[in-house]
Structures are given as structure tokens and as C-alpha cells.
Amino acid sequence: MLATVLHEDPSVVPQTIGFTNDAARAKFSSIIERGMGHVENQSANSQVGMFKRFERAFGEAEFLDNFFIGVGGGGFRVKRTVKADSRWRLVEWETGAVWRMGTVRNMWVREYVKYPVEYEDDLDRLVLPDPDDPERYRGLEKAIEYVRNRGFFPLCSINGFFSGIWYFLRGPLHLILKDMYSNRRFYRKLITKIGEFNLQAEKNLLERGALMITWVDDLGYNKGTFMN
């Protein structure tokens, strides 16, 4: 951004390429492994495992000319795998949400099976994990340093402020859109619930050296449609 303002040629063009289709992914490079639907713990708990994961990521980034490398984040985690077979996994998140994830015709997909908040009282009783628990960020500082030393830009992440609701708390999406119109007080409570968690997670990431924090969200404004 500074190079653009100063009319200079940047040393790096910070671009990234991702895939949702395993078949297309495999055609680009033989070094890119399959199994995109696999859910991993976001913290780098094992230093050996962390280095192995990053070496694969570095190889892919160099091939695709990617600049950003994900190093972990402060989002919700998978609590347990309820059921799994060769194509599908049924997983429960920390919030109590249940997803069914797998591959259909080489396209990774997910289905939202269960949400923890069906009624307003459910939200009052819902206890989220502690975003200040240091275990959630163990190994993050080393991961950030390792990625920077290799010449890449470390990327941290959190839950979406809007999408995080219908991913992990209440859904499906059309129900949330209805809440936004017909029950704004309740919708504000949902936003507050996940927003307070996210902001505290961001604080912890920044204290551990995060240079960039991203989240996947769907946003809109009062004169246009939703955008991603």
C-alpha cells in the first residue's frame, strides 16, 4: 500500500490463491496434497508438526507465488469427531454446533446439522470457550517468527462477526436474515455474543505478534445487497 502511494515498485505483490475443488488443486501441482476437508487444530501445539505443516505450505506458496501463510488463529475449534468414514466426517464444535463435511465429486462441502441456539433462552445459557486461555495460542509466536524468517507474511484469523453466527451459533442463514428484520434485539445479542469473543481473541493474537488478522464474513449496507 505504501509503495502504491509513493509510486514505487513493491518488492512483493501480496497475492494468494486458494482452491475449493480437489481436482483443480491437483492439476496445478503434484506437491499440493489432497484432503482439503480435513479439520486441523488451529494452534501449533507440536513444534515438529508445526514445522512439517509449514514446509508443505512453503512449497505450495512458492509454486503458486503466494505471499501469505496461515499461522493459526483465535476462532472456535472442533471439539470432537462424532462419526467418520472415507468420504464424510461429522464434527462437533466448541459451541455445540455440528457440521457434516466431506467431498462430493471432488468438491469439498459442508452441511449444518445442528445449532446450539434455537430459542432466545438458549443464547442466555450458552457458554463460549475462554478466549483468554493461553493454551489456545500456544506456539503462535514461534510460528509467526518462523514464517517471517522464511520470507512470507504470517496470517492469523478469527471467526466472522456475521458468518460466525450462522456457522456456529444459530441458523440456517435464512433464519438469521429473518431475525435481522423481525427480532433485531435478539440479533444484536447474537452479534454481541460472538463479537465480544472475537475482539478478545484479536487482542490475544496482537499481544503475541500478529501482523494481520482476517475473518470470512458476509457484509452489506443499507443501499445494496450482501457481499463477501
N, C-alpha and C positions, 0 to 999 in steps of 0.2 A: 504494500500500500504506500509506504514512504517512497519507494522507488518510482512509483507512478506519479505521485505528487511532485517529485523532484525531477521528473522527466529523465530518469536514469534506466538503464537496462538492469533488471533484477538478476541477482546471481542464481536464483532458483525460481521457477514457476510453480507455485504451490498447488498442484493439481492432484487428484486422486481418482481412481477407477475402481468400481465395485461391481459385483455380479449377484444376481438372484437366480440365475439359471446355471446349473452344474455343467450342462453340455457346452454352453458357450464359454464358460470359465475354462473348461478343459482344453478347448480349441486354442485358447490364447497361449497357454503354456503348460508344458508337462510337469513343471515344478510346483504348480498350484494344486494342492491336494483337494480331494473330494470331501463331502461330508459337511456342507455349509450349515446344515440344520442342527449340528451338534452344539449344545449349550455348554459354555465353559464358565467356571467361576471367574469373576472379573478381577479378583485380586491375585497378585503374583505371589502365591503362598510358598511355592517351591522355587528356589533360586535356579536350580538346574533346569526345571521345567520352564521357567521364565526365559532363560537363555535359548533353549531349544525352540520355544514358540517364536521368539524374536528372530532367530536365524531364518526360520521359514518365512516370516513376514518380510525380512530384509530382502530375501531372494525374490519374492513376489514383487516388492516395491521397486527393486532395481530393474526387473524385467518390464514392468508396466509404467515406469517413470513416476511412481507415486512418491509424494513428499511426506505424507502423514502416516504415522504408525500409532495404532491404538495401544495404550499402556494400562488401561483399566478405568474404573470409574466408581461413582458412588450410587449407582442405581440399585434397584431391587434385584435379588438373586433367586435362583432356583433353589427351593428348599429340599425337594426330593423328586426322584423319578418314580411315578406311580406304576407305570407299565411301559414296556418297550418291546419292540420286535424289529425285524430287519428294515422296516420302512417307516414306522411311526414311534413316537415317544409321547407319553402322557406325563406332563410335569406339573408340579405344584410350586407356586412362587411363595415368597415370604409373606405376601399379603393374603394368601389363601386363594388367589386366582389359579385356575387350572387351564393349561393350554394343551392342545394336541398338535404336534409338529411332525412333519415328515416331508417326503418327496413324492410328487405326482408328475409323471412324465418329465423328470429331471428338473422340475421347478419346485423350489422349497416353499412350503405353505404352512400356515398355522391356523388353527381353529380355536376360538374362545369357548371353552366348555363350561366354565363356572366362574362367577364373580362373587367376591365377599360381601358386596353391598347391594342388596336387593331392595331394602327399605331404609328410610332415613335413620331409624334406630340402629341399624347395622353399622352405619358410619360412626355413630357415637361410641359404639363398643369396639370398633376396630383399633387394634394396637399395631402400629408400624414398628419395624426394627429401629434400633437406636442409630441414627446417622453419625453420632459421635464415637461409636465403638471403634477403637483404633485397629481392631482386627480386620475391619472392612478395608483398610488402606495399607495393610502390611505389605511391604515390598514395593510400594508405589514410587517412593523417592529413588530407589535403586533403578527401577525400570525407566523412569524419566531420564536419569543420568545416562544410563546405558544407551538409550535411543539417541539422545543428543550427541553422545560421543561418536556414534556411528554416522552422524551427518544427517539424520532425519528429524522431523518435528514431532514430538510426543503429543498425542491427542487423548484427553480424558473425556468422560461422558457422564451424564446423569439421565434420569427419567425425563420424558416430556412433561410439560406442565399441563397440557391439554390431552395429548395422546396417552400420557401416563394414567389418566383416569380410566379410559376405556380399554387400555391394555391390562391394568392391574387392579382396579377398584370396582368399577360399575360399567355395565354395557348391556348390549352391543351399542355401536355408535349411534344408531337412530334413537335409542333411548336417551343418550346424553344430549343429543340435539333437542329432543323434546323437553328435557329438564331445563335447558338453557332458556327456553321460551316460556314454559308453564310453571316452573318452580325455581326461579332464579336464586332464591335464598338458599335452597338446598345445593344448587350448583356451585354457589360461592363457597359453601362449606367443603365441597369436594376439592375445589381449586386450592383452598386454604390448607386442607389436609396434606395434599401432595406437594404443594408449594413450599410449605414450611420445611418438609423433609428435604426437598431439593436444595433449598437455599443453605441449609445447614451442611448438606453433603458438599455443596460447592465450596463452602468455607473450609472444610477439611481438605479438599483437593488443593485449594490455593495455598494453604499452610504447608502442604507437602511438595510445593514446587510446580503445580500445574501451570502450564503456559497457555493452554487453550482448552475450553470446556464446551462440548457440543451436546445437543439433545435433538432427538427426532420429534417434530411437532407439526401440528396442522393448525395454521393460523388464518385469521380473516379480519376484515374490518367492516365498518357499517355501510359501505357502498360497493362491496364486492363479495365474491364467493370465497370459500375456504381455499387456501393454498398450502402446499407442503414445502 
